[in-house]
Amino acid sequence: MDEASTKNRILLAAGPIFAEKGFEATTVREICEQASVNVASVNYYFGDKNLLYLETVKEARRRRAEQFPFELDDNFDAPEHQLRRFVWTILNRLVAMQTAPWEVQLLMREVMKPTEACRTLIEEYFRPFFNLLLQIVTQIADDDVPEHRIRQIGYSIIGQILFYRYSAEMVQLTIDADEFKRNYDIENLADHITEFSLAGISLETKNTQSN
């Protein structure tokens, strides 16, 4: 077995375990047993458990981004359409209304209970991606809308998306099954969040102009 495949086996074994149990409760031994490798393999390929965890989180982010890519193209789409694509992309990367894959579970664990890996995620992934959202919102809003309000709008959009990640079970319990099936799939949620956000941006623009 070559080094690349062994390293990948360890990552793919570590991902679901870290996602389910978290960093502290996971042991190197159980990861190695799952990957069918020697315990010393973690130190050899990654250095230690901390660095293995960091690489596992990066792998989770990479796999979701690869499955649902997003690039800002000012020359191709109107900003309103870009906003809808952004929302749709994040919904697909992070929201699973049924069973979430381990990549989603691990990334959301980092959001809720950050470790040192979260700092890397923020700098390499969340901040650049959030800045893309702010670029889109800035194109839609009036030029006089202050920067801090643009950021607040951005956080509000992300908050709407994350609600359906963390409250999926509650949503299903508060409405009947037919309504849930008709109106709460990814496409419908992307439409609703986009339309609601555009209305909020429009109201913010009007308030800015009136002041």
C-alpha positions as CSV (number, residue, x, y, z in Angstrom):
1,M,0.0,0.0,0.0
2,D,1.5,3.4,-1.0
3,E,1.8,6.3,1.3
4,A,-0.9,8.4,-0.3
5,S,-3.5,5.7,0.0
6,T,-2.5,4.9,3.6
7,K,-2.8,8.6,4.5
8,N,-6.1,8.8,2.8
9,R,-7.4,5.8,4.6
10,I,-6.5,7.3,8.0
11,L,-8.3,10.6,7.0
12,L,-11.4,8.8,5.9
13,A,-11.5,6.7,9.0
14,A,-10.9,9.7,11.3
15,G,-13.6,11.8,9.7
16,P,-16.7,10.0,10.9
17,I,-15.3,9.3,14.3
18,F,-14.2,12.9,14.9
19,A,-17.6,14.0,13.6
20,E,-19.5,11.8,16.0
21,K,-17.4,12.0,19.1
22,G,-15.4,15.2,18.8
23,F,-11.7,15.7,19.2
24,E,-11.3,15.0,22.9
25,A,-13.3,11.8,23.0
26,T,-11.7,10.3,20.0
27,T,-8.6,8.2,20.4
28,V,-5.8,7.6,17.9
29,R,-6.1,3.9,18.5
30,E,-9.7,3.6,17.4
31,I,-9.0,5.6,14.3
32,C,-6.1,3.3,13.4
33,E,-8.2,0.2,14.1
34,Q,-10.9,1.6,11.8
35,A,-8.3,2.3,9.1
36,S,-6.5,-1.0,9.7
37,V,-3.1,0.6,10.2
38,N,-0.4,0.7,12.9
39,V,-0.9,3.2,15.7
40,A,2.4,4.7,14.8
41,S,1.0,5.6,11.4
42,V,-0.7,8.7,12.7
43,N,2.6,10.2,13.9
44,Y,4.4,9.2,10.7
45,Y,1.9,10.7,8.3
46,F,0.4,13.6,10.4
47,G,2.7,14.3,13.3
48,D,0.1,13.9,16.1
49,K,-3.6,13.8,16.8
50,N,-4.0,17.6,16.7
51,L,-2.5,17.8,13.2
52,L,-4.6,14.7,12.1
53,Y,-7.7,16.5,13.3
54,L,-6.8,19.7,11.4
55,E,-6.2,17.8,8.2
56,T,-9.5,15.9,8.7
57,V,-11.4,19.2,9.0
58,K,-9.6,20.5,5.9
59,E,-10.6,17.4,4.1
60,A,-14.2,17.8,5.1
61,R,-14.2,21.3,3.8
62,R,-12.5,20.4,0.6
63,R,-14.9,17.5,-0.1
64,R,-18.0,19.7,0.4
65,A,-16.5,22.5,-1.7
66,E,-15.6,20.1,-4.5
67,Q,-19.1,18.7,-4.5
68,F,-20.7,22.1,-4.5
69,P,-18.3,24.7,-6.0
70,F,-19.0,28.4,-6.1
71,E,-17.1,31.2,-7.8
72,L,-18.2,34.8,-8.1
73,D,-18.6,35.9,-11.7
74,D,-19.5,39.6,-12.1
75,N,-19.6,39.3,-15.9
76,F,-22.0,36.4,-16.0
77,D,-24.8,36.8,-13.4
78,A,-26.8,39.6,-12.0
79,P,-25.9,40.0,-8.3
80,E,-29.4,38.9,-7.3
81,H,-28.8,35.6,-9.2
82,Q,-25.4,35.3,-7.6
83,L,-27.0,35.6,-4.2
84,R,-29.4,32.8,-5.0
85,R,-26.5,30.6,-6.2
86,F,-24.5,31.5,-3.0
87,V,-27.4,30.5,-0.8
88,W,-28.1,27.3,-2.7
89,T,-24.4,26.4,-2.5
90,I,-24.2,26.9,1.3
91,L,-27.5,25.0,1.8
92,N,-26.1,22.1,-0.1
93,R,-22.7,22.2,1.7
94,L,-24.0,22.5,5.2
95,V,-27.7,21.6,5.4
96,A,-29.0,18.1,5.3
97,M,-32.7,17.8,6.2
98,Q,-32.3,14.1,6.8
99,T,-29.0,12.4,7.6
100,A,-26.0,14.7,7.4
101,P,-22.8,13.2,6.0
102,W,-19.8,13.2,8.3
103,E,-18.2,16.1,6.6
104,V,-21.2,18.3,7.5
105,Q,-21.3,17.0,11.0
106,L,-17.6,17.7,11.5
107,L,-17.7,21.2,10.1
108,M,-20.8,22.1,12.2
109,R,-19.1,20.7,15.3
110,E,-16.3,23.2,14.6
111,V,-18.8,26.0,14.3
112,M,-20.5,25.2,17.6
113,K,-17.5,24.0,19.6
114,P,-14.4,25.6,18.0
115,T,-11.0,24.1,18.4
116,E,-7.7,25.4,17.1
117,A,-8.7,24.0,13.7
118,C,-11.5,26.6,13.6
119,R,-9.0,29.4,13.3
120,T,-7.6,27.8,10.2
121,L,-11.1,27.2,8.8
122,I,-11.9,30.9,9.4
123,E,-8.8,32.2,7.7
124,E,-8.7,29.7,4.8
125,Y,-12.4,29.1,4.1
126,F,-15.0,31.0,6.1
127,R,-13.6,34.5,5.8
128,P,-12.9,34.4,2.0
129,F,-16.3,32.9,1.4
130,F,-18.0,35.4,3.6
131,N,-16.2,38.1,1.7
132,L,-17.7,36.8,-1.5
133,L,-21.2,37.1,0.1
134,L,-20.4,40.7,1.1
135,Q,-19.3,41.5,-2.4
136,I,-22.7,40.3,-3.7
137,V,-24.7,42.2,-1.0
138,T,-22.7,45.4,-1.8
139,Q,-23.6,45.1,-5.5
140,I,-27.3,44.9,-4.6
141,A,-27.4,47.5,-1.9
142,D,-27.1,51.3,-2.3
143,D,-23.6,52.7,-2.2
144,D,-24.5,54.7,1.0
145,V,-25.3,51.6,3.1
146,P,-22.5,51.6,5.7
147,E,-20.1,48.7,5.8
148,H,-21.1,47.5,9.2
149,R,-24.7,47.1,7.9
150,I,-23.5,45.2,4.9
151,R,-21.8,42.7,7.3
152,Q,-24.9,42.5,9.4
153,I,-26.9,41.6,6.3
154,G,-24.3,39.0,5.5
155,Y,-24.6,37.4,8.9
156,S,-28.4,37.5,8.7
157,I,-28.2,35.5,5.4
158,I,-25.9,33.0,6.9
159,G,-28.1,32.8,10.0
160,Q,-31.1,31.9,7.9
161,I,-29.2,29.1,6.3
162,L,-27.8,27.7,9.6
163,F,-31.3,27.7,11.1
164,Y,-32.3,25.0,8.7
165,R,-29.1,23.1,9.6
166,Y,-29.6,23.1,13.4
167,S,-33.4,23.2,13.5
168,A,-34.4,20.6,10.9
169,E,-35.9,18.3,13.4
170,M,-37.9,21.1,15.0
171,V,-39.2,22.3,11.7
172,Q,-40.4,18.8,10.9
173,L,-42.1,18.5,14.2
174,T,-44.0,21.8,13.9
175,I,-45.5,21.3,10.4
176,D,-47.2,18.3,8.7
177,A,-45.2,15.9,6.6
178,D,-46.8,16.9,3.3
179,E,-46.0,20.6,3.8
180,F,-42.4,19.8,4.7
181,K,-42.0,17.7,1.6
182,R,-43.5,20.3,-0.6
183,N,-41.8,23.4,0.7
184,Y,-38.6,22.6,2.6
185,D,-36.3,21.0,0.1
186,I,-33.1,22.8,-0.8
187,E,-34.5,24.5,-3.9
188,N,-37.5,26.0,-2.0
189,L,-35.3,27.1,0.9
190,A,-32.9,28.8,-1.5
191,D,-35.8,30.7,-3.1
192,H,-37.2,31.8,0.2
193,I,-34.0,32.8,1.8
194,T,-32.9,34.7,-1.3
195,E,-36.3,36.5,-1.7
196,F,-36.4,37.4,2.0
197,S,-32.8,38.7,2.0
198,L,-33.4,40.8,-1.1
199,A,-36.4,42.4,0.6
200,G,-34.3,43.1,3.6
201,I,-31.5,44.7,1.5
202,S,-34.1,46.8,-0.3
203,L,-35.5,48.0,3.0
204,E,-32.0,48.8,4.3
205,T,-31.3,50.8,1.1
206,K,-34.6,52.8,1.5
207,N,-33.8,53.5,5.2
208,T,-30.3,54.7,4.3
209,Q,-31.6,57.0,1.5
210,S,-34.3,58.5,3.9
211,N,-31.6,59.3,6.4
